Amino acid sequence: MQALKQIPGYGEHEFLVCVDSQGNPVHVSKDILRNYQKTREQFPDFLDWFQEAKLPDQGDHTLLIARWLCHLLGYRHSVVHLFINHPVEKDCTLVQVRSMSKSEAPGCFDLPVGGHMSGFGSVLETLQKEISEELGLEPEDLCEMVSLGGYEFADIASKPGFHNVEYRYVYKGKIVPVQPGGRRVP
């Protein structure tokens, strides 16, 4: 157990829904749920690994998986990404440089907004949360928001002990232009 506590993110309480290759939540059998319930009674630290949850609008139960465990073992989970076009310069898309302290792709170019879908948050809720957290912007600060679709991504070889298997929802938008004096341009 001590070795697990050395894994980046261990003990953080961000739990993700395991999804299939189309981004749909994965159902677990009643046997798996019973085994989970027995195991967590014996090993309380197991609550840092999984959480039992009810699937919205379905009544079935599933297990949410700790983000660190998804990346350690390669469980597929959902993320959102947003391309942002420059407010005035046509054909210019903004990028960011990832922090050198990031464990994945430090110092590399990246999209300005991206993040994990925690629990049963919707794609749009997650997108709005990430826009606010990462850029300090509100939804009305962006316009021309369009879904570009979704796709499965898997990187299981570039970093030992880190298996990134995702279903990515991709959007694009544009920052609302602002005139001198702070008035938004419609």
CYANA upper distance limits for C-alpha pairs under 8 A (distance plus 0.5 A):
  1 MET  CA      5 LYS  CA      7.15
  2 GLN  CA      6 GLN  CA      7.52
  3 ALA  CA      7 ILE  CA      7.85
  4 LEU  CA     10 TYR  CA      7.60
  5 LYS  CA     10 TYR  CA      6.20
  5 LYS  CA     11 GLY  CA      7.93
  6 GLN  CA     10 TYR  CA      7.68
  7 ILE  CA     68 TRP  CA      8.03
  8 PRO  CA     68 TRP  CA      7.37
  9 GLY  CA     67 ARG  CA      8.04
  9 GLY  CA     68 TRP  CA      5.83
 10 TYR  CA     48 ASP  CA      8.00
 10 TYR  CA     68 TRP  CA      6.43
 10 TYR  CA     69 LEU  CA      8.48
 11 GLY  CA     48 ASP  CA      6.07
 12 GLU  CA     48 ASP  CA      8.05
 12 GLU  CA     66 ALA  CA      8.34
 13 HIS  CA     48 ASP  CA      7.41
 13 HIS  CA     66 ALA  CA      7.38
 14 GLU  CA     66 ALA  CA      6.36
 14 GLU  CA     67 ARG  CA      6.38
 14 GLU  CA    118 SER  CA      6.92
 14 GLU  CA    119 GLY  CA      8.39
 15 PHE  CA     50 PHE  CA      7.91
 15 PHE  CA     51 GLN  CA      7.93
 15 PHE  CA     64 LEU  CA      6.00
 15 PHE  CA     65 ILE  CA      5.63
 15 PHE  CA     66 ALA  CA      4.85
 15 PHE  CA     67 ARG  CA      6.09
 15 PHE  CA    118 SER  CA      6.27
 15 PHE  CA    119 GLY  CA      6.26
 16 LEU  CA     64 LEU  CA      5.80
 16 LEU  CA     65 ILE  CA      5.72
 16 LEU  CA     66 ALA  CA      6.65
 16 LEU  CA     67 ARG  CA      6.50
 16 LEU  CA     70 CYS  CA      8.38
 16 LEU  CA     77 HIS  CA      6.89
 16 LEU  CA     78 SER  CA      8.28
 16 LEU  CA    116 HIS  CA      8.21
 16 LEU  CA    117 MET  CA      7.11
 16 LEU  CA    118 SER  CA      5.45
 16 LEU  CA    119 GLY  CA      5.61
 16 LEU  CA    120 PHE  CA      8.43
 17 VAL  CA     25 PRO  CA      6.80
 17 VAL  CA     26 VAL  CA      8.17
 17 VAL  CA     63 LEU  CA      7.84
 17 VAL  CA     64 LEU  CA      5.48
 17 VAL  CA     65 ILE  CA      6.89
 17 VAL  CA     77 HIS  CA      6.43
 17 VAL  CA     78 SER  CA      7.91
 17 VAL  CA    117 MET  CA      8.39
 17 VAL  CA    118 SER  CA      7.71
 17 VAL  CA    119 GLY  CA      6.32
 17 VAL  CA    120 PHE  CA      7.46
 18 CYS  CA     25 PRO  CA      6.44
 18 CYS  CA     26 VAL  CA      6.25
 18 CYS  CA     63 LEU  CA      8.40
 18 CYS  CA     64 LEU  CA      7.28
 18 CYS  CA     65 ILE  CA      7.41
 18 CYS  CA     75 TYR  CA      6.81
 18 CYS  CA     76 ARG  CA      6.05
 18 CYS  CA     77 HIS  CA      5.48
 18 CYS  CA     78 SER  CA      8.31
 19 VAL  CA     23 GLY  CA      5.63
 19 VAL  CA     24 ASN  CA      5.55
 19 VAL  CA     25 PRO  CA      4.85
 19 VAL  CA     26 VAL  CA      5.59
 19 VAL  CA     76 ARG  CA      6.17
 19 VAL  CA     77 HIS  CA      5.89
 19 VAL  CA     78 SER  CA      7.47
 19 VAL  CA    167 TYR  CA      8.07
 20 ASP  CA     24 ASN  CA      5.89
 20 ASP  CA     25 PRO  CA      6.94
 20 ASP  CA     26 VAL  CA      6.57
 20 ASP  CA     76 ARG  CA      7.45
 21 SER  CA     76 ARG  CA      8.35
 21 SER  CA    152 GLU  CA      6.64
 21 SER  CA    167 TYR  CA      7.32
 22 GLN  CA    151 TYR  CA      7.94
 22 GLN  CA    152 GLU  CA      7.90
 22 GLN  CA    167 TYR  CA      7.67
 23 GLY  CA     77 HIS  CA      8.15
 23 GLY  CA     78 SER  CA      7.08
 23 GLY  CA    167 TYR  CA      6.06
 26 VAL  CA     62 THR  CA      7.78
 27 HIS  CA     60 ASP  CA      7.94
 27 HIS  CA     61 HIS  CA      7.62
 27 HIS  CA     62 THR  CA      6.04
 28 VAL  CA     32 ILE  CA      6.86
 28 VAL  CA     33 LEU  CA      7.52
 28 VAL  CA     61 HIS  CA      7.64
 28 VAL  CA     62 THR  CA      5.84
 28 VAL  CA     63 LEU  CA      7.68
 29 SER  CA     33 LEU  CA      6.96
 30 LYS  CA     34 ARG  CA      6.65
 31 ASP  CA     35 ASN  CA      6.67
 32 ILE  CA     36 TYR  CA      6.59
 33 LEU  CA     37 GLN  CA      6.68
 33 LEU  CA     52 GLU  CA      8.38
 33 LEU  CA     62 THR  CA      8.09
 33 LEU  CA     63 LEU  CA      8.28
 34 ARG  CA     38 LYS  CA      6.79
 35 ASN  CA     39 THR  CA      6.59
 36 TYR  CA     40 ARG  CA      6.64
 37 GLN  CA     41 GLU  CA      6.92
 38 LYS  CA     42 GLN  CA      7.08
 39 THR  CA     43 PHE  CA      6.44
 39 THR  CA     46 PHE  CA      7.85
 40 ARG  CA     44 PRO  CA      5.80
 40 ARG  CA     45 ASP  CA      7.91
 40 ARG  CA     46 PHE  CA      5.83
 40 ARG  CA     47 LEU  CA      7.09
 45 ASP  CA     49 TRP  CA      7.99
 46 PHE  CA     50 PHE  CA      7.04
 47 LEU  CA     51 GLN  CA      6.77
 48 ASP  CA     66 ALA  CA      7.30
 49 TRP  CA     65 ILE  CA      6.59
 49 TRP  CA     66 ALA  CA      5.63
 49 TRP  CA     69 LEU  CA      7.23
 50 PHE  CA     63 LEU  CA      6.62
 50 PHE  CA     64 LEU  CA      6.03
 50 PHE  CA     65 ILE  CA      5.21
 50 PHE  CA     66 ALA  CA      6.42
 51 GLN  CA     63 LEU  CA      5.99
 51 GLN  CA     64 LEU  CA      5.56
 51 GLN  CA     65 ILE  CA      7.16
 52 GLU  CA     61 HIS  CA      7.38
 52 GLU  CA     62 THR  CA      6.44
 52 GLU  CA     63 LEU  CA      5.10
 52 GLU  CA     64 LEU  CA      6.71
 53 ALA  CA     61 HIS  CA      6.03
 53 ALA  CA     62 THR  CA      5.98
 53 ALA  CA     63 LEU  CA      6.40
 53 ALA  CA     64 LEU  CA      7.14
 54 LYS  CA     58 GLN  CA      8.32
 54 LYS  CA     59 GLY  CA      6.60
 54 LYS  CA     60 ASP  CA      6.27
 54 LYS  CA     61 HIS  CA      4.80
 54 LYS  CA     62 THR  CA      6.71
 55 LEU  CA     59 GLY  CA      6.46
 55 LEU  CA     60 ASP  CA      6.05
 55 LEU  CA     61 HIS  CA      6.16
 55 LEU  CA     62 THR  CA      7.09
 55 LEU  CA    120 PHE  CA      8.40
 56 PRO  CA    120 PHE  CA      8.08
 64 LEU  CA    119 GLY  CA      7.33
 65 ILE  CA     69 LEU  CA      7.17
 65 ILE  CA     70 CYS  CA      6.95
 66 ALA  CA     70 CYS  CA      6.82
 67 ARG  CA     71 HIS  CA      6.94
 68 TRP  CA     72 LEU  CA      6.59
 69 LEU  CA     73 LEU  CA      6.46
 69 LEU  CA     74 GLY  CA      8.30
 69 LEU  CA     75 TYR  CA      8.20
 70 CYS  CA     74 GLY  CA      5.79
 70 CYS  CA     75 TYR  CA      5.02
 70 CYS  CA     76 ARG  CA      7.46
 70 CYS  CA     77 HIS  CA      7.92
 70 CYS  CA    163 HIS  CA      8.20
 70 CYS  CA    164 ASN  CA      8.25
 71 HIS  CA     75 TYR  CA      7.27
 71 HIS  CA    161 GLY  CA      8.26
 71 HIS  CA    162 PHE  CA      5.75
 71 HIS  CA    163 HIS  CA      5.39
 71 HIS  CA    164 ASN  CA      5.95
 71 HIS  CA    165 VAL  CA      8.01
 72 LEU  CA    161 GLY  CA      5.99
 72 LEU  CA    162 PHE  CA      5.62
 72 LEU  CA    163 HIS  CA      6.34
 73 LEU  CA    161 GLY  CA      8.27
 73 LEU  CA    162 PHE  CA      8.05
 73 LEU  CA    163 HIS  CA      6.77
 74 GLY  CA    156 ILE  CA      7.79
 74 GLY  CA    162 PHE  CA      8.08
 74 GLY  CA    163 HIS  CA      5.12
 74 GLY  CA    164 ASN  CA      6.41
 74 GLY  CA    165 VAL  CA      6.09
 75 TYR  CA    164 ASN  CA      8.43
 75 TYR  CA    165 VAL  CA      6.75
 76 ARG  CA    164 ASN  CA      8.18
 76 ARG  CA    165 VAL  CA      5.17
 76 ARG  CA    166 GLU  CA      5.48
 76 ARG  CA    167 TYR  CA      7.32
 77 HIS  CA    116 HIS  CA      8.35
 77 HIS  CA    117 MET  CA      8.28
 77 HIS  CA    165 VAL  CA      7.22
 77 HIS  CA    166 GLU  CA      5.44
 77 HIS  CA    167 TYR  CA      6.49
 78 SER  CA    116 HIS  CA      6.70
 78 SER  CA    117 MET  CA      6.12
 78 SER  CA    166 GLU  CA      6.01
 78 SER  CA    167 TYR  CA      5.19
 78 SER  CA    168 ARG  CA      6.41
 78 SER  CA    169 TYR  CA      7.99
 79 VAL  CA    114 GLY  CA      7.56
 79 VAL  CA    115 GLY  CA      5.93
 79 VAL  CA    116 HIS  CA      4.82
 79 VAL  CA    117 MET  CA      5.84
 79 VAL  CA    166 GLU  CA      7.14
 79 VAL  CA    167 TYR  CA      6.79
 79 VAL  CA    168 ARG  CA      5.53
 79 VAL  CA    169 TYR  CA      6.75
 80 VAL  CA    113 VAL  CA      8.50
 80 VAL  CA    114 GLY  CA      5.87
 80 VAL  CA    115 GLY  CA      6.01
 80 VAL  CA    116 HIS  CA      7.06
 80 VAL  CA    117 MET  CA      7.67
 80 VAL  CA    123 VAL  CA      7.29
 80 VAL  CA    126 THR  CA      7.66
 80 VAL  CA    127 LEU  CA      6.76
 80 VAL  CA    168 ARG  CA      6.16
 80 VAL  CA    169 TYR  CA      5.25
 80 VAL  CA    170 VAL  CA      6.42
 80 VAL  CA    171 TYR  CA      8.26
 81 HIS  CA    111 LEU  CA      7.57
 81 HIS  CA    113 VAL  CA      6.26
 81 HIS  CA    114 GLY  CA      4.78
 81 HIS  CA    115 GLY  CA      7.32
 81 HIS  CA    127 LEU  CA      8.12
 81 HIS  CA    168 ARG  CA      7.49
 81 HIS  CA    169 TYR  CA      6.74
 81 HIS  CA    170 VAL  CA      5.37
 81 HIS  CA    171 TYR  CA      6.69
 82 LEU  CA    111 LEU  CA      7.07
 82 LEU  CA    112 PRO  CA      7.40
 82 LEU  CA    113 VAL  CA      5.72
 82 LEU  CA    114 GLY  CA      6.82
 82 LEU  CA    127 LEU  CA      8.31
 82 LEU  CA    170 VAL  CA      6.41
 82 LEU  CA    171 TYR  CA      5.25
 82 LEU  CA    172 LYS  CA      5.76
 82 LEU  CA    173 GLY  CA      7.75
 83 PHE  CA     93 THR  CA      7.40
 83 PHE  CA     94 LEU  CA      7.76
 83 PHE  CA    111 LEU  CA      6.58
 83 PHE  CA    112 PRO  CA      7.46
 83 PHE  CA    113 VAL  CA      7.84
 83 PHE  CA    170 VAL  CA      8.29
 83 PHE  CA    171 TYR  CA      6.72
 83 PHE  CA    172 LYS  CA      4.97
 83 PHE  CA    173 GLY  CA      6.89
 84 ILE  CA     93 THR  CA      6.24
 84 ILE  CA     94 LEU  CA      6.18
 84 ILE  CA    111 LEU  CA      8.46
 84 ILE  CA    112 PRO  CA      7.63
 84 ILE  CA    172 LYS  CA      6.22
 84 ILE  CA    173 GLY  CA      5.55
 84 ILE  CA    174 LYS  CA      5.69
 84 ILE  CA    175 ILE  CA      7.39
 85 ASN  CA     90 LYS  CA      8.33
 85 ASN  CA     91 ASP  CA      7.97
 85 ASN  CA     92 CYS  CA      6.31
 85 ASN  CA     93 THR  CA      4.80
 85 ASN  CA     94 LEU  CA      6.47
 85 ASN  CA    172 LYS  CA      7.99
 85 ASN  CA    173 GLY  CA      6.67
 85 ASN  CA    174 LYS  CA      5.10
 85 ASN  CA    175 ILE  CA      7.22
 86 HIS  CA     90 LYS  CA      7.43
 86 HIS  CA     91 ASP  CA      8.37
 86 HIS  CA     92 CYS  CA      6.02
 86 HIS  CA     93 THR  CA      6.28
 86 HIS  CA     94 LEU  CA      6.88
 86 HIS  CA    174 LYS  CA      6.68
 86 HIS  CA    175 ILE  CA      6.84
 87 PRO  CA    174 LYS  CA      6.39
 87 PRO  CA    175 ILE  CA      5.42
 87 PRO  CA    176 VAL  CA      6.31
 87 PRO  CA    177 PRO  CA      5.46
 88 VAL  CA    177 PRO  CA      7.13
 94 LEU  CA    111 LEU  CA      7.83
 94 LEU  CA    112 PRO  CA      7.33
 95 VAL  CA    109 PHE  CA      6.91
 95 VAL  CA    110 ASP  CA      6.23
 95 VAL  CA    111 LEU  CA      5.62
 95 VAL  CA    112 PRO  CA      6.00
 96 GLN  CA    109 PHE  CA      6.13
 96 GLN  CA    110 ASP  CA      5.81
 96 GLN  CA    111 LEU  CA      6.56
 96 GLN  CA    112 PRO  CA      5.93
 97 VAL  CA    107 GLY  CA      6.21
 97 VAL  CA    108 CYS  CA      6.01
 97 VAL  CA    109 PHE  CA      5.09
 97 VAL  CA    110 ASP  CA      6.56
 98 ARG  CA    102 LYS  CA      7.51
 98 ARG  CA    105 ALA  CA      7.71
 98 ARG  CA    106 PRO  CA      6.01
 98 ARG  CA    107 GLY  CA      5.28
 98 ARG  CA    108 CYS  CA      5.93
 98 ARG  CA    109 PHE  CA      6.72
 98 ARG  CA    110 ASP  CA      6.96
 99 SER  CA    106 PRO  CA      6.15
 99 SER  CA    107 GLY  CA      6.07
100 MET  CA    106 PRO  CA      4.98
100 MET  CA    107 GLY  CA      5.53
101 SER  CA    106 PRO  CA      6.90
102 LYS  CA    106 PRO  CA      5.56
112 PRO  CA    134 GLU  CA      8.14
112 PRO  CA    135 LEU  CA      8.32
113 VAL  CA    130 GLU  CA      6.82
113 VAL  CA    131 ILE  CA      6.69
113 VAL  CA    134 GLU  CA      7.00
113 VAL  CA    135 LEU  CA      8.23
114 GLY  CA    127 LEU  CA      8.17
114 GLY  CA    130 GLU  CA      7.07
115 GLY  CA    126 THR  CA      7.94
115 GLY  CA    127 LEU  CA      8.18
115 GLY  CA    130 GLU  CA      6.78
116 HIS  CA    126 THR  CA      8.08
117 MET  CA    121 GLY  CA      6.60
117 MET  CA    122 SER  CA      7.90
117 MET  CA    123 VAL  CA      7.59
117 MET  CA    126 THR  CA      6.36
118 SER  CA    126 THR  CA      8.36
121 GLY  CA    125 GLU  CA      6.69
121 GLY  CA    126 THR  CA      6.76
122 SER  CA    126 THR  CA      6.61
123 VAL  CA    127 LEU  CA      6.60
123 VAL  CA    169 TYR  CA      7.88
124 LEU  CA    128 GLN  CA      6.60
125 GLU  CA    129 LYS  CA      6.64
126 THR  CA    130 GLU  CA      6.61
127 LEU  CA    131 ILE  CA      6.64
128 GLN  CA    132 SER  CA      6.76
128 GLN  CA    138 GLU  CA      7.86
128 GLN  CA    139 PRO  CA      6.86
129 LYS  CA    133 GLU  CA      6.59
130 GLU  CA    134 GLU  CA      6.16
130 GLU  CA    135 LEU  CA      8.30
131 ILE  CA    135 LEU  CA      6.00
131 ILE  CA    136 GLY  CA      7.15
131 ILE  CA    137 LEU  CA      6.36
131 ILE  CA    138 GLU  CA      7.48
131 ILE  CA    139 PRO  CA      8.15
132 SER  CA    136 GLY  CA      4.93
132 SER  CA    137 LEU  CA      5.34
132 SER  CA    138 GLU  CA      6.36
133 GLU  CA    137 LEU  CA      8.45
137 LEU  CA    141 ASP  CA      6.52
138 GLU  CA    142 LEU  CA      8.05
140 GLU  CA    176 VAL  CA      8.41
141 ASP  CA    175 ILE  CA      6.50
141 ASP  CA    176 VAL  CA      5.96
142 LEU  CA    173 GLY  CA      6.84
142 LEU  CA    174 LYS  CA      5.96
142 LEU  CA    175 ILE  CA      5.01
142 LEU  CA    176 VAL  CA      5.70
143 CYS  CA    173 GLY  CA      6.31
143 CYS  CA    174 LYS  CA      5.79
143 CYS  CA    175 ILE  CA      6.75
143 CYS  CA    176 VAL  CA      6.36
144 GLU  CA    172 LYS  CA      8.22
144 GLU  CA    173 GLY  CA      5.62
144 GLU  CA    174 LYS  CA      6.49
145 MET  CA    171 TYR  CA      7.36
145 MET  CA    172 LYS  CA      6.15
145 MET  CA    173 GLY  CA      4.71
145 MET  CA    174 LYS  CA      7.57
146 VAL  CA    171 TYR  CA      6.07
146 VAL  CA    172 LYS  CA      5.97
146 VAL  CA    173 GLY  CA      6.88
147 SER  CA    169 TYR  CA      8.27
147 SER  CA    170 VAL  CA      6.62
147 SER  CA    171 TYR  CA      4.89
147 SER  CA    172 LYS  CA      7.07
148 LEU  CA    169 TYR  CA      8.25
148 LEU  CA    170 VAL  CA      5.87
148 LEU  CA    171 TYR  CA      5.70
148 LEU  CA    172 LYS  CA      7.44
149 GLY  CA    169 TYR  CA      6.49
149 GLY  CA    170 VAL  CA      6.16
149 GLY  CA    171 TYR  CA      7.80
150 GLY  CA    167 TYR  CA      7.36
150 GLY  CA    168 ARG  CA      5.79
150 GLY  CA    169 TYR  CA      4.89
150 GLY  CA    170 VAL  CA      6.38
151 TYR  CA    167 TYR  CA      6.18
151 TYR  CA    168 ARG  CA      5.91
151 TYR  CA    169 TYR  CA      7.43
152 GLU  CA    165 VAL  CA      8.10
152 GLU  CA    166 GLU  CA      6.33
152 GLU  CA    167 TYR  CA      4.97
152 GLU  CA    168 ARG  CA      6.67
153 PHE  CA    164 ASN  CA      8.33
153 PHE  CA    165 VAL  CA      6.31
153 PHE  CA    166 GLU  CA      5.67
153 PHE  CA    167 TYR  CA      6.65
153 PHE  CA    168 ARG  CA      7.51
154 ALA  CA    163 HIS  CA      8.08
154 ALA  CA    164 ASN  CA      6.20
154 ALA  CA    165 VAL  CA      4.79
154 ALA  CA    166 GLU  CA      6.76
155 ASP  CA    163 HIS  CA      6.46
155 ASP  CA    164 ASN  CA      5.59
155 ASP  CA    165 VAL  CA      6.77
156 ILE  CA    162 PHE  CA      7.35
156 ILE  CA    163 HIS  CA      4.83
156 ILE  CA    164 ASN  CA      6.52
156 ILE  CA    165 VAL  CA      7.84
157 ALA  CA    163 HIS  CA      7.67
159 LYS  CA    163 HIS  CA      8.01
176 VAL  CA    184 ARG  CA      7.15
176 VAL  CA    185 VAL  CA      7.31
176 VAL  CA    186 PRO  CA      8.15
177 PRO  CA    184 ARG  CA      6.40
177 PRO  CA    185 VAL  CA      5.88
177 PRO  CA    186 PRO  CA      8.38
178 VAL  CA    182 GLY  CA      6.19
178 VAL  CA    183 ARG  CA      6.01
178 VAL  CA    184 ARG  CA      4.82
178 VAL  CA    185 VAL  CA      6.10
179 GLN  CA    183 ARG  CA      5.79
179 GLN  CA    184 ARG  CA      6.56
179 GLN  CA    185 VAL  CA      6.94
